[in-house]
Amino acid sequence: MKNNKIKPSILPGFMELLPRDQQAFNDIVRKITKVYEESGFLPMDTPIIEKSEVLLAKSAGETEKQVYRFNKGSNDLSLRFDLTVPVARFVAQYFNELTFPFKRYQIGKVYRGERNQRGRYRELYQCDIDVIGNEKLSINNDALVISMASKAFKAIGLENYKFQISNRKILAAILKELEIIETTEVMTLIDKYDKIGETSFAEQLIETVGAEKSSVINKVINMQGNGDEMIAKLEELRINSQELKTGIEELKQVLSMLTILGVGEDEYVVNLKIIRGLDYYTGTVFETFLLGNEVYGSICSGGRYDSLAQNYTDKVLPGVGISIGLTRLFFVLKEIGFIDKYVVESSVEYLIIPIGDTLEFCGELYKKLLSSGKGVEIYLEDNDKLKKKLSYANKLGIPKVIIVGEDEVATGVIKVKDMINGDDYILNADKI
Amino acid sequence: MKNNKIKPSILPGFMELLPRDQQAFNDIVRKITKVYEESGFLPMDTPIIEKSEVLLAKSAGETEKQVYRFNKGSNDLSLRFDLTVPVARFVAQYFNELTFPFKRYQIGKVYRGERNQRGRYRELYQCDIDVIGNEKLSINNDALVISMASKAFKAIGLENYKFQISNRKILAAILKELEIIETTEVMTLIDKYDKIGETSFAEQLIETVGAEKSSVINKVINMQGNGDEMIAKLEELRINSQELKTGIEELKQVLSMLTILGVGEDEYVVNLKIIRGLDYYTGTVFETFLLGNEVYGSICSGGRYDSLAQNYTDKVLPGVGISIGLTRLFFVLKEIGFIDKYVVESSVEYLIIPIGDTLEFCGELYKKLLSSGKGVEIYLEDNDKLKKKLSYANKLGIPKVIIVGEDEVATGVIKVKDMINGDDYILNADKI
């Protein structure tokens, strides 16, 4: 035997789950998928590897640095780093074959060479939905996609999440009104507010725009209140700007539509500090935090873009989308004990244990139970001790065991052992 | 507007589907998953990127050439090229936390830089199951995994497939008996039989082992008959070899167990020409062809390995597994018209079309229908013409449309239009 074994291990920043957690993960994915499909979102799947020139058509420096990019033959390839660029490419490429508004969902892995830290993964599942219009797209869809995230969270039994919603037009109009020319710097600063903290933010903001303007900005971004109150406060600003009016009007309509679509007022707040770093958002933007676990960052973010696919087509395709960071969410849920409490039922109801020469009889029973829709396994290692066979059922959470010896074959009487309460009962074979 | 648009396209050798085909693909995956889970296979998911030293621990030159391998920082990385190496690494790594026999399934993308040709993909889904024992594993499992493929094919409505089953020990023993030293060359030649054709095969075989031995080999590998007949013919060879006896005994038990597990005699043949190129197989081997479409290659292959994880651990972990090449299978099914006939039902049953100021009423109806378990969409683009709204339902196969105008809100009477037969009927809102 060789002694030069290679240590079995995976790369840091990659998540891999043991079966029980994997079952919980998959169950979460299934529940979310069901929610999306039942509201008319169509499945999509795109290659993980794409041409770098396509994937990086319009990427900022920060993105580019994190991309897994390499050559194969003469091709310059990259691994996708989100599911938004691929959907933009997809709608441009298959425009004539799609029905608009195009509602899609996509669940898949993306890759980011991030600095290794808790809750940040280099290979991560994203779970996206987008609605993309041809030339125009109702603002109602901005509420729709948020309501889908709400439904998804409810479906998996998640509570304590809070959507933080804003509209970029509002802040943009106010900065314009203040005649601020350092818009990007200010936006970037506000985007980092929670990361750098109130004091450092205030200092840097004064440094950038001066004390007077800084005071107005601080007042605006720290406005608080429920939806109606926030709208009222914004209207009270009495700034004569069409962009501000549009922003407020859009926000108003989104909040009203959220109620219509079943999102409770306790599920969201308006937070004008929400910017979303990526520059393609043009209206509604939002992030989502798990209360008490804000430190792990947003678990679901998104927003509206006026022209999603402009790198690939002259067509104007406005869209609005959300992305659930499923791997990060799972990490947080594991941390807070949610996953350990998450109920995963065994897909298998019966474990059939053949004793002696009874395989044929067991096979008949197996086929009968399976075709009646039950999950069922035959324990095929005949040399194992009975104790080990029963322990297999226990460890895998299989609730019922049927031991088939030659007596059972002779009499046809099938005894079921309930592994949960220890009871035995007779299975009526005619009624399977 | 910029005119330097990038042409939206994907790499050759990558499959991407439009929504309707993607729905069919996902439905196939769901059905196969259900079959696997109901028989006790546990889900597994491993990273697509692994350390090259782990993934290529024992790879032949042919594999290595095809691997997507690159550096990121100081790491030498590779994309997985199958799901067998990852499961080997997985069982070695988490040995103490797994329950044996460990039955797992995994469905995921793998990467191979193959020459670009029809039906061969560089990014492809594999759909694997494996049973892995600790030190020993009953031969019954060899039949189990084949029966799972049979159940999977039946679940998706596939017919005309044929498993071609052999046991490597049989041919190995016969070659030994013939005192052939060029075992690898002969095995490789037999493996290529279908590719190079009978005549060329015969010539090359004579060249390698001479006319006399060649005639015996030809006789053996071209034996035909049903299971019992093949066993009888092999036993008639009267070669006094323990390895041959074991091989025949294993084959016999696999065939007998196939019947017990519900695989019909019309679903398989014994074919001693089946070798499987990869060198880790040690007993049962099989491939699967769609009758009339053999040219596309095997759609499901697998076999038994005595020691799966020997590159990573001193533990002896015998296993048996199968792999369905899902992307290739889908390609073939598309080619032969199976996918176009495949019934994909819309997840959405009702499209609600609001006319005028009726969104609130529509929202109530939407929530009511959804919570009764129906799939339902609201058409949110109020500026579109009614014709376009109805056409949306038609194109997406949504069977029922509810138009809500101010009359409906006032009277509460909800009229449903059946898009399939054109009938109208009244929906009893109390009964939703």
Interface residues (C-beta under 8 A of the other chain):
Chain A: M1 K2 K5 I6 K7 P8 S9 I10 L11 F14 M15 E16 L17 L18 P19 Q22 Q23 F25 N26 E37 E38 S39 G40 L42 P43 M44 D45 T46 P47 I48 I49 E50 K51 E53 V54 A57 Y68 F70 N71 K72 G73 N75 L77 R89 F90 A92 Q93 Y94 E97 L98 T99 P101 K103 R104 K109 Y111 G113 R122 E123 G133 K136 L137 S138 N140 N141 L144 M257 T259 I260 L261 G262 A309 Q310 N311 Y312 T313 D314 S347 V348 L351 L359 E360 C362 G363 Y366 K367 L370 K374 G375 V376 E377 I378 L380 E381 D382 N383 Y392 K395 L396 I398
Chain B: M1 K2 K5 I6 K7 P8 S9 I10 L11 F14 M15 E16 L17 L18 P19 Q22 Q23 F25 N26 E37 E38 S39 G40 L42 P43 M44 D45 T46 P47 I48 I49 E50 K51 E53 V54 A57 Y68 F70 N71 K72 G73 N75 L77 R89 F90 A92 Q93 Y94 E97 L98 T99 P101 K103 R104 K109 Y111 G113 E123 G133 K136 L137 S138 N140 N141 L144 M257 T259 I260 L261 G262 A309 Q310 N311 Y312 T313 D314 S347 V348 L351 L359 E360 C362 G363 Y366 K367 L370 K374 G375 V376 E377 L380 E381 D382 N383 Y392 K395 L396 I398
